[in-house]
Amino acid sequence: MIKVVICGAMGRMGSTVGRLVDAAPDLALVGGVDLKRGEVFGVPVVPAEDMARLLEEKKPDVVIDFTVAPAAVKNVTTAAAHGVALVVGTTGFSADQKAEMARAIEGHVPAVISSNFSIGVNIFWQLVREAARLLPDYDIEVLEAHHRYKKDAPSGTAKTIIQILEEEVGQRPKLYGREGMMERGKEIGVHVIRGGDIVGDHAVLFAGNFETIQVSHRAYDRSVFAQGAVKATRWVVGKKPGIYSMTDVLSLSAPRSK
Ligand SMILES: NC(=O)c1ccc[n+]([C@@H]2O[C@H](COP(=O)([O-])OP(=O)(O)OC[C@H]3O[C@@H](n4cnc5c(N)ncnc54)[C@H](O)[C@@H]3O)[C@@H](O)[C@H]2O)c1
């Protein structure tokens, strides 16, 4: 039985993951962490300052984090200090925050970190890579849309898209929205929509003369992210310390290097 603690247990993603963990015969939800004390699926939720005590008491195998970036850095550090494997889905980290998490994880615990746990998005990223490799001279625009409550922009998934594009076509200036008079240059245009209850839409447009190609993904329910996070939870147990991605979990071929 794999024992799981969820950070952000009361949130949209935390509660969706909690429902799947609670229903899985090989997983046991043993506790949650959130801003306030409470209960989810019959297990206690403690405030962040009591997380260390919860880990000592419940001895989970895996901590899953879907919170906000500054909280996730602290939660990752606490879990790693207690030797607990990690699955981190939170997005919006700065370079410094990523480095801080890497320091806490490397040499101590295994951790799967992904800006998107959906299997479809991980395939979509591969398609984006292939299209960028074949169409380096086309104009590239990245579009994403999310619900009105999403705080970070562009989404972590869009940032991963930009990283993949630049691994294939080289570094380019990024232009976040357009207004006024300007000529199109070699930039990657990035366009963000926030509204309603949109679960997560991403598209990359490659525009040439007389044709466009659009590669896109739409999530209809956040359970697609939760299912991927649960897959990563089963996978990460017993792995060597280090940072892994969903590419490792799904055994997708390693990204083609330029
Ligand atoms: N990787 C993926 O596949 C994926 C998919 C969807 C969302 N996300 C990301 O997951 C994160 C959470 O998204 P959401 O929609 O569930 O947000 P949400 O606001 O619904 O949930 C976040 C939860 O974290 C809690 N929280 C805040 N600070 C905390 C702290 N210090 N300790 C413990 N809990 C704390 C909040 O109270 C809230 O319950 C975001 O960064 C989002 O971008 C990732």
The ligand as a Gaussian input file, in Angstrom:
#p B3LYP/6-31G(d) Opt

LIG

0 1
 N        0.752000      19.977000     -13.355000
 C       -0.529000      19.890000     -13.728000
 O       -0.932000      18.956000     -14.438000
 C       -1.503000      20.925000     -13.224000
 C       -2.852000      20.892000     -13.579000
 C       -3.719000      21.837000     -13.044000
 C       -3.229000      22.805000     -12.177000
 N       -1.902000      22.837000     -11.889000
 C       -1.329000      23.786000     -10.933000
 O       -1.609000      23.315000      -9.617000
 C       -1.670000      24.436000      -8.724000
 C       -2.983000      24.395000      -7.957000
 O       -4.054000      24.584000      -8.855000
 P       -5.580000      24.550000      -8.364000
 O       -6.396000      24.901000      -9.520000
 O       -5.828000      23.292000      -7.610000
 O       -5.534000      25.796000      -7.337000
 P       -6.465000      26.002000      -6.053000
 O       -6.295000      27.451000      -5.683000
 O       -7.815000      25.461000      -6.278000
 O       -5.769000      25.075000      -4.936000
 C       -4.571000      25.395000      -4.272000
 C       -4.707000      24.959000      -2.827000
 O       -3.446000      25.171000      -2.173000
 C       -3.747000      25.690000      -0.887000
 N       -2.571000      26.349000      -0.320000
 C       -2.137000      27.603000      -0.506000
 N       -1.035000      27.815000       0.222000
 C       -0.758000      26.667000       0.883000
 C        0.260000      26.266000       1.774000
 N        1.195000      27.119000       2.208000
 N        0.257000      24.973000       2.189000
 C       -0.698000      24.112000       1.805000
 N       -1.710000      24.455000       0.987000
 C       -1.728000      25.714000       0.519000
 C       -4.925000      26.635000      -1.111000
 O       -5.614000      26.930000       0.101000
 C       -5.766000      25.790000      -2.063000
 O       -6.654000      24.932000      -1.367000
 C       -1.486000      25.685000      -9.596000
 O       -0.124000      26.066000      -9.568000
 C       -1.867000      25.199000     -10.983000
 O       -1.271000      25.925000     -12.024000
 C       -1.045000      21.916000     -12.390000

